[in-house]
Amino acid sequence: EVQLVESGGGLVKPGGSLRLSCAGSDFTFSTFSMNWVRQAPGKGLEWVSFINTRGSYIYYADSVKGRFTISRDNAKNSLYLQMNSLGAGDTAVYYCARESRKYNTSPGVLDLWGQGTLVTVSS
Amino acid sequence: DIQMTQSPSSLSVSVGDRVTITCQASQDIQKFLNWYQKKPGKAPKLLIYDASNVATGVSSRFSGSGSGTDFTFVISSLQPEDIATYYCQHYFSLPVFGPGTKVDIK
C-alpha cells in the first residue's frame, strides 16, 4: 500500500530537541519532493518545510526557520525533521506530505499524507 | 506574505444540501489554489488542485472554481461522510492554508 508513516513524536521540555522521521512505502520515494505540515491543537494546518528530491531546494516557514532542519535519505525512503529550541508554540501533530508532481523544486500540491505524530512541548 | 481567508468559518447543513465555501487571497494567486478535507484524527486529504481539478479518486460531488483572488468550493449534495473541516491552500509562493471551514450536520 502506498503510504507515509511518521514517527519520533513525544513529550519534550521547552528548549529541547526532537527528530521526526517519515517512512515512505510502495512508491518511488526518491522521485518525489516532500513536505512537513503541522496542526496545533484546535488550530488549522500550517505548512512547515519542503525538500526536493536531492535536497538542493529547501524552504522553511518563518516560524521555524533557524530552528528546524529538513533532510532526507532516499536509500532509506525516509524524510526527517530535526527540531531544536522547541517552544510551546511548536506543540502540534506533524504530518509528512508528498508532492503530487515528481521532481518539484517548490512546494505545491500535497497528494499523500501520513497519519501524523504528536509533539508536545511542556515542562 | 499572501494571506488567505475563508468563509464561513463554520456551517450546519442537512444531508443532501449544497455546500458552498469561499476562499480569498490577499493578492492574485492565479490558479495556484488547492482544497483539502480534514477529519479529526485523520490525515488531510487532497480534494481539488489548481482551483478546479478534482483529485484522483475523489467524488465528483466535490468541485472548485475561481482564479486570481476569489475561489469557491462546492459540495453538490452533502453526505454524512463529508462532515469535516475544509481548508484552502495557495502555493503561488510558500504555501499558506486558510483558517478552515467546519461543516457539520444540522
Interface residues (C-beta under 8 A of the other chain):
Chain A: N35 V37 Q39 G44 L45 E46 W47 F50 Y59 A61 Y95 A97 S100 S106 P107 G108 V109 L110 D111 W113 G114 Q115 G116
Chain B: F32 N34 Y36 K38 K42 A43 P44 K45 L46 Y49 D50 A55 T56 T85 Y87 Q89 Y91 L94 P95 V96 F97 G98 P99 G100
